[in-house]
Amino acid sequence: MSNFRELFYRWGPAILVMAVIFFSSSKPGNDLPNFGTIDFEVKKFGHVIGYGLLAL
């Protein structure tokens, strides 16, 4: 396997998750969807999933 391909397979998913986190965090709070009574739980669960994937 070439050196670039190996770097891409190792770091590509992490860079993709970081790009999604960066894009999502740059949106104003008013543009985010509101999930009603479970809004807090949905957003916190999203953080757990996002940063959990990054930790892998």
Backbone as CSV, one residue per row, in Angstrom:
resi,resn,N_x,N_y,N_z,CA_x,CA_y,CA_z,C_x,C_y,C_z
1,MET,0.840,-1.172,0.000,0.000,0.000,0.000,0.892,1.245,0.000
2,SER,0.499,2.237,-0.785,1.318,3.443,-0.849,1.199,4.239,0.450
3,ASN,2.169,5.079,0.651,2.226,5.873,1.878,1.020,6.814,1.991
4,PHE,0.646,7.474,0.877,-0.493,8.390,0.904,-1.791,7.637,1.180
5,ARG,-1.961,6.494,0.547,-3.184,5.715,0.735,-3.309,5.249,2.181
6,GLU,-2.203,4.852,2.770,-2.219,4.421,4.172,-2.587,5.583,5.091
7,LEU,-2.013,6.760,4.837,-2.365,7.946,5.632,-3.845,8.294,5.470
8,PHE,-4.344,8.185,4.242,-5.749,8.501,3.987,-6.673,7.550,4.741
9,TYR,-6.378,6.259,4.702,-7.226,5.286,5.394,-7.162,5.441,6.907
10,ARG,-6.036,5.885,7.415,-5.914,6.053,8.868,-6.516,7.364,9.357
11,TRP,-6.266,8.463,8.640,-6.669,9.783,9.115,-7.914,10.333,8.436
12,GLY,-8.302,9.777,7.306,-9.467,10.277,6.573,-10.750,10.316,7.389
13,PRO,-11.124,9.210,8.043,-12.359,9.244,8.843,-12.313,10.260,9.985
14,ALA,-11.177,10.389,10.650,-11.066,11.356,11.753,-11.196,12.782,11.232
15,ILE,-10.572,13.064,10.096,-10.666,14.407,9.517,-12.095,14.691,9.071
16,LEU,-12.778,13.684,8.549,-14.174,13.855,8.151,-15.064,14.173,9.352
17,VAL,-14.897,13.451,10.446,-15.688,13.709,11.659,-15.375,15.102,12.201
18,MET,-14.104,15.498,12.192,-13.744,16.839,12.662,-14.349,17.915,11.772
19,ALA,-14.418,17.680,10.461,-15.030,18.649,9.549,-16.525,18.784,9.825
20,VAL,-17.192,17.667,10.102,-18.626,17.715,10.428,-18.842,18.476,11.734
21,ILE,-17.998,18.229,12.736,-18.101,18.943,14.012,-17.880,20.437,13.795
22,PHE,-16.869,20.793,13.001,-16.580,22.203,12.734,-17.747,22.869,12.013
23,PHE,-18.277,22.199,10.996,-19.399,22.758,10.242,-20.629,22.921,11.131
24,SER,-20.917,21.919,11.931,-22.098,21.968,12.796,-21.971,23.032,13.874
25,SER,-20.780,23.209,14.406,-20.610,24.185,15.483,-20.559,25.616,14.964
26,SER,-20.404,25.805,13.656,-20.363,27.158,13.116,-21.761,27.709,12.840
27,LYS,-22.794,26.875,12.969,-24.165,27.331,12.734,-24.695,28.061,13.964
28,PRO,-25.436,29.145,13.765,-26.049,29.833,14.906,-27.113,28.959,15.569
29,GLY,-27.347,29.191,16.839,-28.310,28.398,17.594,-29.719,28.470,17.043
30,ASN,-30.079,29.591,16.424,-31.430,29.738,15.879,-31.653,28.866,14.647
31,ASP,-30.569,28.477,13.956,-30.693,27.660,12.749,-30.798,26.170,13.052
32,LEU,-30.553,25.784,14.287,-30.600,24.370,14.647,-32.045,23.919,14.824
33,PRO,-32.337,22.661,14.477,-33.713,22.178,14.669,-34.057,22.060,16.146
34,ASN,-35.341,22.214,16.451,-35.827,22.080,17.817,-36.593,20.767,17.919
35,PHE,-36.194,19.915,18.851,-36.810,18.602,19.006,-37.833,18.569,20.138
36,GLY,-38.324,19.714,20.527,-39.373,19.795,21.545,-38.879,19.427,22.927
37,THR,-39.615,18.551,23.587,-39.312,18.222,24.981,-38.030,17.408,25.132
38,ILE,-37.606,16.732,24.075,-36.382,15.920,24.179,-35.196,16.599,23.492
39,ASP,-35.295,17.909,23.265,-34.249,18.657,22.565,-32.893,18.517,23.251
40,PHE,-32.855,18.702,24.558,-31.598,18.629,25.306,-30.962,17.252,25.161
41,GLU,-31.768,16.201,25.320,-31.248,14.833,25.247,-30.731,14.495,23.852
42,VAL,-31.458,14.913,22.819,-31.041,14.625,21.438,-29.708,15.291,21.136
43,LYS,-29.559,16.549,21.540,-28.313,17.266,21.248,-27.143,16.710,22.051
44,LYS,-27.367,16.339,23.292,-26.280,15.746,24.088,-25.893,14.377,23.546
45,PHE,-26.882,13.584,23.106,-26.593,12.283,22.517,-25.794,12.452,21.226
46,GLY,-26.093,13.499,20.470,-25.320,13.802,19.265,-23.868,14.096,19.591
47,HIS,-23.636,14.824,20.676,-22.261,15.085,21.112,-21.553,13.792,21.499
48,VAL,-22.245,12.939,22.223,-21.647,11.666,22.652,-21.267,10.828,21.435
49,ILE,-22.154,10.740,20.459,-21.877,9.949,19.255,-20.719,10.561,18.465
50,GLY,-20.763,11.867,18.244,-19.722,12.524,17.453,-18.337,12.391,18.057
51,TYR,-18.219,12.715,19.320,-16.905,12.640,19.962,-16.505,11.198,20.254
52,GLY,-17.484,10.307,20.418,-17.169,8.885,20.567,-16.564,8.319,19.294
53,LEU,-17.124,8.697,18.145,-16.544,8.264,16.871,-15.141,8.820,16.688
54,LEU,-14.949,10.045,17.104,-13.620,10.651,16.980,-12.606,9.950,17.873
55,ALA,-13.055,9.424,18.998,-12.145,8.735,19.922,-11.699,7.374,19.397
56,LEU,-12.481,6.799,18.480,-12.086,5.500,17.929,-10.879,5.699,17.089
